Amino acid sequence: MKKMKQALHRLAYAGFSALAAVFFMPLLWLIRPLVSVKIVCIQGHRIGHLAHDFGSIVLLRQSEKGRHAYVVFTPPVANAYIRDVYAECMTIIEHARLFDFVLSSVPVMEAWGIYVEPPYTHNAYATFSGNEKVLGLPKNVESQGAELLESIGIPRDAWFVAFHSRDAQYFQQRFPNERLEYHDFRNSRVETYLKAAEQIARKGGFAFRMGTRSSPPLPADRHPRVIDYATEQSNALLDFYLCLKSRFILANSSGLYAVGTMAGVPVAAANMAPLFTMPITRNDLFIPKLLKRRKDGRILNFLEVANVGAGEFYRLEQYEKQGLQVVDNTEDEIADLCEEMFERIAGKEPPPDGKANQEAFRRFVQEHHPEIIEFGDISYRFLERHPYLLPWQTDTTEGARDTA
């Protein structure tokens, strides 16, 4: 029975592609003198793709002076408020089965010259410079968001930081039938973000823990200004509001921070992996996960990571094959990152040696990936803790031992 259903699905996809090739594509091609329509497929059911990919289409359309009309097909989106902002400058068709059908006909659409891959997919680091703001809060959403925060005791003039630790719950909840364990190495423990969250609270702000309702709750004895929003109050409107109104977002390699990035909100990203995955604008700071050799417990420096190809390992089995263990950032490293972002927002420059190390890392990345034009700075405090990571800066070739 299952094989019969799969065969019927394949037949349906083939039929749709044939129908599109015979009728739909020629029609769009013929009306090009009147209106040029471009088709795009985006996985908007994932928050990062919803923010980044749609945002890159907005920028593309702006650069073209509105020469083309864009029709975007997507499964049901992760956040309807974000969708509604983007829908002002493109047509969005939201349907899971239709998305699959259209996606199956991409080769045909490419042959007719009417399909466009989102620029973000080609090269995220050439798409955004940090000056673009393609997401904004509609006035009604801003008003409702402030009212919702007031209802839980947050004054209208309060400032706050949204923080998020990537876990397995989101994918287990939204994609229960998919096997996604291969990138569990990108997850981290939310407890390691609490020291930074308490820093925020001691400075007079509120720290809102983002995530899904099924996420593990935060400890009950936490600072009263550290809000377990994910498990207690989360909703789609406030998800959008908090990301866009945050002083900065304390994040990781999950897609949530992209919502703030598209609105020009700075990002401090911890636990980034693999190495050559950095936040994408100069407004941002980050610290990567480290890699430890299992056989002797030695931490690899960045040259070694690049030389074995681990700077672009996106599957857990790739690390295991090389005998490598991915090491999460510590609470102290994340707290340092948070403090450095406060300094940056206040306009305080890193010390000269710290700035030199940041620029050395930037050159290192661009030597390995010339197509990466802009990206966030690595934390100078992180490099101070781990000077061996830049051996050409410190005349050190040995990594650190870490048997934890």
C-alpha positions as CSV (number, residue, x, y, z in Angstrom):
1,M,0.0,0.0,0.0
2,K,2.8,2.4,0.9
3,K,4.6,1.7,-2.4
4,M,1.4,2.3,-4.3
5,K,1.0,5.7,-2.6
6,Q,4.6,6.6,-3.4
7,A,4.0,5.6,-7.0
8,L,0.9,7.7,-7.2
9,H,2.7,10.7,-5.7
10,R,5.5,10.4,-8.3
11,L,2.9,10.1,-11.0
12,A,1.1,13.2,-9.8
13,Y,4.4,15.2,-9.7
14,A,5.2,14.1,-13.2
15,G,1.7,15.0,-14.4
16,F,1.9,18.5,-12.8
17,S,5.4,19.1,-14.3
18,A,4.0,18.1,-17.7
19,L,1.0,20.3,-17.3
20,A,3.2,23.2,-16.2
21,A,5.6,22.6,-19.2
22,V,2.7,22.5,-21.7
23,F,0.5,25.3,-20.4
24,F,1.7,27.3,-17.5
25,M,5.3,28.0,-18.4
26,P,4.6,29.1,-22.0
27,L,1.9,31.4,-20.7
28,L,4.2,33.1,-18.3
29,W,6.8,33.4,-21.1
30,L,4.4,34.9,-23.5
31,I,3.2,37.6,-21.2
32,R,6.7,38.8,-20.4
33,P,6.4,42.0,-22.5
34,L,3.4,43.0,-20.3
35,V,4.6,41.6,-16.9
36,S,7.7,39.6,-16.1
37,V,6.8,36.9,-13.4
38,K,9.4,35.0,-11.6
39,I,8.7,31.9,-9.5
40,V,10.5,31.2,-6.2
41,C,10.2,28.2,-3.8
42,I,11.2,28.9,-0.2
43,Q,11.0,26.6,2.8
44,G,9.1,29.2,4.9
45,H,8.1,26.6,7.5
46,R,11.5,27.1,9.0
47,I,12.1,30.4,10.7
48,G,15.5,31.1,9.3
49,H,14.5,30.5,5.7
50,L,11.3,32.5,6.3
51,A,13.4,35.5,7.4
52,H,16.6,35.3,5.3
53,D,15.3,33.8,2.0
54,F,12.2,36.1,1.7
55,G,14.4,39.0,2.8
56,S,16.9,38.3,0.0
57,I,14.1,38.4,-2.5
58,V,13.0,41.8,-1.2
59,L,16.6,43.1,-1.7
60,L,16.7,41.5,-5.2
61,R,13.5,43.2,-6.2
62,Q,14.7,46.5,-4.9
63,S,17.9,46.2,-6.9
64,E,15.9,45.5,-10.0
65,K,13.7,48.6,-9.5
66,G,10.6,46.3,-9.4
67,R,11.2,45.0,-12.9
68,H,9.9,41.6,-12.1
69,A,6.8,40.4,-10.1
70,Y,7.7,37.5,-7.7
71,V,5.4,34.7,-6.8
72,V,6.7,32.7,-3.9
73,F,5.5,29.2,-3.0
74,T,6.0,27.9,0.5
75,P,4.6,25.4,3.0
76,P,2.6,26.9,5.9
77,V,5.0,29.4,7.3
78,A,6.7,29.5,10.7
79,N,5.3,32.9,11.6
80,A,2.4,34.6,9.9
81,Y,3.4,38.1,11.0
82,I,6.7,37.9,9.2
83,R,4.9,36.5,6.1
84,D,2.5,39.5,6.1
85,V,5.3,42.0,6.1
86,Y,7.0,40.3,3.1
87,A,3.6,39.9,1.3
88,E,3.5,43.6,0.8
89,C,6.1,43.3,-2.1
90,M,5.5,39.8,-3.4
91,T,2.7,37.3,-3.9
92,I,3.0,34.4,-1.4
93,I,1.2,31.1,-2.0
94,E,1.2,29.0,1.2
95,H,0.3,25.4,0.7
96,A,2.3,22.3,1.5
97,R,1.2,20.0,-1.3
98,L,1.3,22.8,-3.9
99,F,4.8,23.7,-2.8
100,D,5.9,20.1,-3.4
101,F,4.3,20.1,-6.9
102,V,5.9,23.4,-7.9
103,L,9.3,22.4,-6.5
104,S,9.1,19.2,-8.6
105,S,8.8,21.4,-11.7
106,V,11.8,23.6,-11.0
107,P,14.0,22.1,-13.8
108,V,11.2,23.0,-16.3
109,M,10.8,26.5,-14.9
110,E,14.6,27.0,-15.1
111,A,14.5,25.9,-18.8
112,W,11.9,28.6,-19.5
113,G,13.9,31.2,-17.5
114,I,11.1,32.0,-15.0
115,Y,12.5,30.3,-11.8
116,V,14.7,32.2,-9.4
117,E,16.8,30.7,-6.6
118,P,16.8,33.1,-3.5
119,P,20.1,35.0,-3.5
120,Y,20.6,34.0,0.1
121,T,20.8,30.4,-1.0
122,H,23.7,31.1,-3.4
123,N,25.8,33.3,-1.0
124,A,24.3,34.6,2.2
125,Y,27.5,36.6,2.9
126,A,27.3,38.5,-0.4
127,T,23.6,39.3,0.0
128,F,23.5,41.4,3.2
129,S,25.9,44.1,4.4
130,G,24.1,45.0,7.6
131,N,22.8,48.3,6.4
132,E,19.6,46.8,4.9
133,K,16.4,46.6,7.0
134,V,13.8,44.6,5.2
135,L,11.7,43.7,8.2
136,G,9.8,46.2,10.3
137,L,7.0,46.1,12.8
138,P,3.7,47.3,11.5
139,K,2.2,49.8,13.9
140,N,-0.7,47.5,15.0
141,V,1.8,44.7,15.8
142,E,4.1,47.1,17.7
143,S,1.1,48.3,19.8
144,Q,-0.2,44.8,20.5
145,G,3.3,43.6,21.4
146,A,3.8,46.4,23.9
147,E,0.3,45.7,25.4
148,L,1.1,41.9,25.7
149,L,4.4,42.7,27.5
150,E,2.6,45.1,29.9
151,S,0.1,42.3,30.7
152,I,2.9,40.1,32.0
153,G,4.5,43.0,34.0
154,I,7.1,44.4,31.5
155,P,6.9,48.2,31.4
156,R,6.7,49.9,28.0
157,D,10.0,51.7,28.5
158,A,11.9,48.5,29.5
159,W,14.7,47.2,27.4
160,F,15.4,43.6,26.8
161,V,17.5,40.9,25.0
162,A,16.0,37.8,23.4
163,F,18.2,34.7,23.9
164,H,17.9,31.3,22.5
165,S,19.8,28.0,22.7
166,R,19.2,25.5,19.9
167,D,17.7,22.2,21.0
168,A,16.0,19.2,19.4
169,Q,12.5,20.0,20.6
170,Y,11.7,22.4,17.8
171,F,12.4,19.9,15.0
172,Q,10.8,17.0,16.9
173,Q,7.6,19.1,17.2
174,R,7.4,20.6,13.7
175,F,9.0,17.7,11.7
176,P,8.1,14.5,13.6
177,N,8.5,12.3,10.6
178,E,11.9,13.5,9.6
179,R,15.3,12.1,10.8
180,L,17.3,15.2,11.7
181,E,19.7,13.8,14.2
182,Y,22.6,14.4,11.8
183,H,22.9,18.0,12.9
184,D,22.4,17.6,16.6
185,F,26.0,18.7,17.0
186,R,24.6,22.3,16.5
187,N,22.5,22.0,19.7
188,S,23.5,23.3,23.1
189,R,22.3,23.5,26.7
190,V,20.2,26.5,27.6
191,E,21.7,26.4,31.1
192,T,25.0,27.7,29.7
193,Y,23.2,30.9,28.6
194,L,21.9,31.7,32.1
195,K,25.1,33.5,33.3
196,A,24.8,35.9,30.4
197,A,21.1,36.2,30.9
198,E,21.7,37.2,34.5
199,Q,24.3,39.8,33.3
200,I,21.5,41.4,31.2
201,A,19.2,41.3,34.2
202,R,21.8,43.0,36.5
203,K,22.3,45.7,34.0
204,G,18.6,46.5,34.3
205,G,17.2,44.7,31.3
206,F,15.0,41.7,30.8
207,A,16.3,38.5,29.2
208,F,13.6,36.6,27.3
209,R,14.4,32.9,26.7
210,M,13.0,32.1,23.2
211,G,12.0,28.6,21.9
212,T,9.1,26.2,21.8
213,R,6.6,25.4,24.4
214,S,8.0,21.9,24.7
215,S,11.5,23.2,25.6
216,P,12.9,22.2,29.0
217,P,11.9,24.8,31.6
218,L,14.5,27.1,33.2
219,P,15.4,26.7,36.9
220,A,12.8,28.2,39.2
221,D,15.5,30.0,41.3
222,R,16.7,32.2,38.3
223,H,16.9,36.0,38.4
224,P,13.3,37.4,38.3
225,R,14.2,39.5,35.2
226,V,15.1,36.3,33.3
227,I,11.8,35.3,31.7
228,D,11.2,31.8,30.5
229,Y,9.0,33.1,27.7
230,A,9.4,30.0,25.6
231,T,7.6,27.7,28.0
232,E,5.3,30.2,29.7
233,Q,4.0,33.0,27.4
234,S,5.2,32.4,23.8
235,N,3.0,33.3,20.8
236,A,3.7,34.2,17.2
237,L,3.1,37.9,17.6
238,L,5.5,38.3,20.6
239,D,8.1,36.1,18.9
240,F,8.2,38.6,16.1
241,Y,8.0,41.6,18.4
242,L,10.7,40.5,20.8
243,C,13.2,39.8,18.0
244,L,12.7,43.1,16.4
245,K,12.7,45.2,19.6
246,S,15.7,43.5,21.4
247,R,18.7,45.5,22.1
248,F,20.5,42.6,20.6
249,I,19.8,38.9,20.2
250,L,21.9,36.4,22.1
251,A,21.7,33.4,19.8
252,N,23.4,30.4,18.1
253,S,23.3,28.7,14.7
254,S,19.5,28.3,14.7
255,G,17.4,30.4,12.3
256,L,15.7,32.6,14.9
257,Y,18.4,35.2,15.0
258,A,17.7,35.8,11.3
259,V,14.5,37.6,12.2
260,G,16.5,40.3,14.0
261,T,19.2,40.4,11.3
262,M,16.6,41.3,8.7
263,A,15.5,44.2,10.9
264,G,19.1,45.4,11.6
265,V,19.2,44.1,15.2
266,P,22.7,43.1,16.2
267,V,23.4,39.4,17.0
268,A,25.7,37.8,19.5
269,A,25.9,34.2,18.4
270,A,27.4,31.5,20.6
271,N,27.9,27.8,19.7
272,M,28.3,28.4,16.0
273,A,29.2,25.3,14.0
274,P,30.7,24.5,11.6
275,L,33.5,27.1,11.8
276,F,32.7,28.8,8.5
277,T,29.1,29.4,9.6
278,M,29.2,33.0,10.9
279,P,26.5,35.6,11.5
280,I,26.2,37.5,8.3
281,T,26.6,41.2,9.0
282,R,29.3,43.5,10.5
283,N,26.9,44.4,13.3
284,D,27.3,40.9,14.8
285,L,29.7,39.0,17.1
286,F,30.1,35.3,17.4
287,I,32.1,32.5,19.1
288,P,32.4,29.0,17.5
289,K,32.2,25.6,19.0
290,L,35.7,24.0,19.4
291,L,36.8,20.6,17.9
292,K,38.6,18.1,20.1
293,R,40.5,15.0,18.9
294,R,39.1,12.0,20.6
295,K,42.4,10.1,20.7
296,D,44.3,12.6,22.8
297,G,41.8,15.3,23.9
298,R,43.6,18.1,22.0
299,I,41.7,21.0,20.7
300,L,42.3,21.8,17.0
301,N,43.4,25.2,16.0
302,F,41.6,27.0,13.1
303,L,44.2,26.0,10.5
304,E,43.8,22.4,11.4
305,V,40.0,22.6,11.3
306,A,40.2,24.1,7.8
307,N,42.8,21.6,6.6
308,V,40.7,18.6,7.4
309,G,37.6,20.2,5.9
310,A,35.8,20.4,9.2
311,G,35.0,24.1,8.7
312,E,32.2,22.9,6.5
313,F,31.1,19.7,8.2
314,Y,27.3,19.8,8.4
315,R,26.7,16.2,9.4
316,L,27.5,14.6,12.7
317,E,29.0,11.5,11.0
318,Q,31.6,13.7,9.2
319,Y,33.1,14.7,12.6
320,E,32.9,11.1,13.9
321,K,34.7,9.8,10.8
322,Q,37.6,12.2,11.5
323,G,37.7,11.2,15.2
324,L,36.5,14.7,16.3
325,Q,34.2,15.7,19.1
326,V,32.3,19.0,18.9
327,V,32.8,21.0,22.1
328,D,30.1,23.5,23.3
329,N,30.9,26.9,24.5
330,T,31.0,27.3,28.3
331,E,28.9,29.7,30.3
332,D,31.9,31.9,30.9
333,E,32.6,32.2,27.2
334,I,29.0,33.1,26.5
335,A,29.0,35.6,29.3
336,D,32.1,37.2,27.8
337,L,30.4,37.3,24.4
338,C,27.4,39.1,25.9
339,E,29.6,41.6,27.7
340,E,31.5,42.3,24.5
341,M,28.3,43.0,22.7
342,F,27.3,45.5,25.3
343,E,30.7,47.2,24.8
344,R,30.2,47.2,21.0
345,I,26.8,48.8,21.2
346,A,28.2,51.5,23.6
347,G,30.8,52.3,20.9
348,K,33.8,50.9,22.8
349,E,36.5,49.5,20.5
350,P,38.4,46.2,21.3
351,P,42.0,46.7,22.6
352,P,44.6,46.9,19.7
353,D,45.7,43.2,20.1
354,G,42.1,42.1,20.2
355,K,41.2,44.0,17.0
356,A,44.3,42.6,15.3
357,N,43.2,39.1,16.1
358,Q,39.7,39.8,14.8
359,E,41.2,41.0,11.5
360,A,43.5,38.1,11.3
361,F,40.5,35.7,11.6
362,R,38.7,37.7,9.0
363,R,41.6,37.3,6.6
364,F,41.8,33.6,7.4
365,V,38.1,33.1,6.5
366,Q,38.4,35.1,3.2
367,E,41.6,33.2,2.2
368,H,39.6,30.0,2.4
369,H,36.3,31.5,1.1
370,P,36.9,34.6,-1.1
371,E,33.1,34.6,-1.9
372,I,32.4,35.5,1.7
373,I,32.3,39.3,1.6
374,E,30.8,40.4,4.9
375,F,30.3,38.6,8.2
376,G,30.3,39.3,11.9
377,D,33.4,39.6,14.0
378,I,34.7,36.8,16.2
379,S,34.9,37.7,19.9
380,Y,38.3,39.1,20.8
381,R,37.7,37.8,24.3
382,F,37.2,34.3,23.0
383,L,40.5,34.5,21.2
384,E,42.2,35.8,24.3
385,R,41.0,32.6,26.1
386,H,42.2,30.4,23.3
387,P,45.3,32.1,21.7
388,Y,46.4,28.8,20.1
389,L,43.4,29.0,17.7
390,L,45.3,31.5,15.6
391,P,48.8,29.9,15.5
392,W,50.1,32.4,12.9
393,Q,49.4,35.2,15.3
394,T,50.9,33.6,18.4
395,D,53.7,31.4,17.0
396,T,51.9,28.5,18.6
397,T,51.2,25.3,16.7
398,E,50.0,23.2,19.6
399,G,46.4,23.2,20.5
400,A,45.1,23.1,24.1
401,R,44.3,19.9,25.9
402,D,40.7,19.5,27.0
403,T,39.8,16.2,28.5
404,A,36.3,17.3,29.6
